[in-house]
Amino acid sequence: MPHALNQKNRAMNFFHRLTLFVLLLLLPVSHALAEMMLYPTRIVFAGNQRAAQLELINNGTESATYRISLVNRRMSETGAFSGIDVPLPGEQFAEDMLRYSPRQVTLAPGAGQAVRIMVRKPANLAPGEYRSHMLFAKQPNPEGRTSVESSNATADNEIGITLTALVGASIPVIVRHGNTDASVALTHLDLRRPADKAPVLGFVMERSGNQSVYGDLTISFTPYSGSEQVIARANGVAIYTPNPLRRASISLGQLNGSRLTNGALRVTYREQAEDGGALLVETVLQLP
């Protein structure tokens, strides 16, 4: 009987000694990650454009293999992303009209790979914006993997689990077809002054139209008896379709000794320079 129990325990130990791979999805990408870099950080097909390319660079110290795929993501009102099981009304995806290569690549440290993306729009495609995300998932190193058979790290009757953290990132790939436009408003500005912390400006970004908006936020303060000073920035802020709004808050920590009284807070949202730099919206909050 003890022999049978020992065999059972060893079988259970063998069964549970797994290697679990945890994929850290950093969405969206706005800068170089610790072990990979992507440029540009978003792709937009507009008009008659049919092809684009991005660069994937291995910033790590070891060779790495990356698997490339398309996924669909939903943005919440606070800017967080989640996977989509069942599409909601108004959600339109680009994955079926996108072709890309390669699907997997192995890169030495410091090496890069161009990823080519092509779009093929179906006939009678309705005007609007279609979006999917291109996912770059770092694959486990086969040479560094702990096998179930060879692992002797745990004693009998113990459950051994090896966790291997993997790095991944995704960027939006957007296809615009026909007449598309959007406008944005900044509303519900609310300056909060928590004790012993930097002031925080909360606001709502309201989007209308049939395309997303993307740009940089700048917050400046102008005392009634002084000059304007930029006190906060947030780059690469998006509101994706079909979302009508995004709730945001920004810490105003760059005051350089100034106090947020007797002046005006100006919030500016404009396209990034590479997109033309056009002003999207601007609003002012007067402070007593």
N, C-alpha and C positions, 0 to 999 in steps of 0.2 A: 504493500500500500504506500509507504513513504517513497518508494522508487517511482510509482505512478504519479504521485503528487509532484515530485521533483521534475519529471518529464513534462507535466502539465504546466508547471511554473516556468520552465525553460521555454516552452512553446509560447506561453503568453509574453515572456520577456522578449523573445524573438519577434513576435507579432507587433509589439508596441515600440520596438526600437526603430523608430522611423526618422527619416530626415525630412523636416518640414521647411519649405521655402516660403519666406514671407516677402511679398512684393510690396515695396513702398512706392505707391503711386503719388508722385508729386505733381499736382494739377492745379493750375496750369504751370508750365515752366516759364520763369521770367529772367533767369540768369543761369550761369554755368553751375551744374550740380557738382558734388564732390568728385564723382567718378565719370561723368559724361557731360558733354556740352552739345547743344542743339542750336543751329542758326539757319534761318530765322525761327522765332518762337511761335509763329502762326503763318498759315498759308491761306491766301484769299484768291480764288479764281473769280474774275469778273469780266464781263464783256465777252470777247472772243478768245480769251486766254485758255489754252488747252494743256499747258505743261508748266511744271515748276520743279524746283529742286531745293533740297535742304542738306546741310552738312551735319553729320554725326561724328563727334570726336571723342576718343577714349582719353579722359583726363586722369585715369588711374595709373598705378605703378605696375600693373600686371595685364597680360593679354585678357581680353574679355569678348564674350559672344553675346550679341544682342538680337533678339527676335522682334520683328516689326509686324504690327497688326493694326487693324482698324477697330475701334470700339465707339460706342455711343454713350455720351454723358449728359446728365441734367445738372443745370446750375440752380442752386437755391437762392432765396432772396438775400442771403448773406454772402454769396459768392462761393460757397462750398460745392464740390462736384460729387455726384454719385452715379452709379451704373443705372442703366435703364432696362427693366424687364418688359414692361408694357408701355408703349408710347402714349403720351397724353395728347389731347387736342392741340394742334399747332406745331407739334414737334416734327421736324422734317430732317431726314438724315441723308448724308452724301455718300455713304459707304458703297452703295450699289453702282455708283457712276465713277468710282475712283479705281485706278490701276496704279501699282507702284512696284518698284524693284530697287534693291534686292529685298527678300523677305527675311533674311538672316545674314549676319555678317560677323566675322571675327576680326578684331582690331588689336594690334600691338599697342603698348603704351605710347600716347602721343599721336597715334595714327588717326586718320579720318576717312570717311566714306560718304560719297554723294548719294543721296536717296532721290530717285526720280519719281515724280508723281504726275499722272495724266488723268484728265477728266473726259468722260464720254457721256454727254447728256442724252437721255432718251428723247424720242420724238414726243411732242405734245407735253413737254415738261411745264408745269404751272410756274408762273413767275414767283419769285421769292428767294429766300435764303435756305440753304441746306448745309448741315454741319455734322461732321463726325470728328473723332480724335485719333491721331496716329500715335500708337503706343510703342515705346521702345523699352523692352523688358530685358534686363541683363540676366543671362542664363547661368545656372550653377556650373562651377568648374568641376568636371568629372574627376580630375586628378586629386582634387581636394575634398571630395565627398567621402563621408564616413559610411561605409557599407554596413548593412545589418549583420552580415555574416562575420565580418572581421572585427566589429566593435566589441571590446571587452571592458568597457569603462564602467559597467554597472555590475553589481553582484547579482546572484540568483534572487529571483522574486522581485527585482526592481524593474521599473519601467524607465528605459533610456530614451531620451528624445534629443536630437541635435537640431538646433535652430540655425539656419543659414540665412542671413539678411541679404536680400537682393535689392538692387537699385533699379528703379524704372521711372520713366517720365512720359508725358503725352503732350501733344500740341494740337490745337484746333486746326482742322482743314475745312475751309468754308467755300461753298460754291454759290455764287449769286447769279440768278437768271432773270432776264427781263428787267422791268422797271422796279428798282428797289430803292428805298430811302428810309431814313429814320431821323427822329429828333429826340432831344433829351432835355429834361428840366431838373433843377435842383430845388428840393422842397424840404419842409420840416427841419430847418436848421435849428440845432439845439446845442448850446455851449454848456458843458458840464464841468464843474470845478471840484473834483474829488480832493479830500484832504491829503496833504503830503504827496500829491502826485501831479503830473502835468495835466493841464486842462485837456479835455477831449471834445472834439466837435462831431456831433452826430448829424446825419442828414439822409435824405432819400433821393436816389437818382431814378427818375421816371422816364421810361423809354416808350416811344410810340413809333409805328411804322412797321415795315416788313423786313427789316434787316437789323443786325446787331450794331452796337456802338462800342468803340474801343479807343482808349486814349489815356492821357496823363492828367492827374489832379494836382493842382497847386493851390495852397492856402497862404495868403499873405495878410499882414496886419498893418494898418496905417493909422498911427495916432493922429488926433485932430491937429496936433502941433508938431508933427514930425514927418519923417519919410517912410515909405513903404518898405516892409521887411518880410521876406519869405520865411514862413515858420514851419511848413510841412509840405511834403510831396508824397505822392503815391503814383507809381508808373504802371502802365499796362492794366488799367482797370476796364473791365468789360461788362456789358449786359447783353447776354445772348438771347436770341429768340427762342421761345415765344414769351420770355419773361417780361412783364411790364415794368418791373422796378427792381432796384437793388438797395438794400439798407446798408449803410456804411458808417464807420466812425474812425477818426484819425486823431492820434495823440499830437498835441501842439507843443512839442518839447524843445523847439529851437527858438526860444524867445530872446536869448542874449540879454537877460536882465529886464526886458520890457514886461509890463503888466497889461493884461488884456482888458483895459478900461479906457473910456474916452477915445474911442477910435472906431475903425471899421474893419471887419473881417471880410476878405474877398476870396471866394472859391471859384476857381477857373478849371474848366475841363476842356481839353483840346486834343485833337489828333496828334499822334506822335510825328516827329519831324519827317520820317521816311514816308509817312502817309500824306504829307502836305502841311501838317501843323495847323489846320484850320480850327478856329474857335468853335466849340460845340455848344457851350453854355457857360454863363457866368452869373453869379449872384453875390449880393453884399448883405452882411448882417451888421447892423449898427449896434455898438456896445456903449452903454452909458458910463 
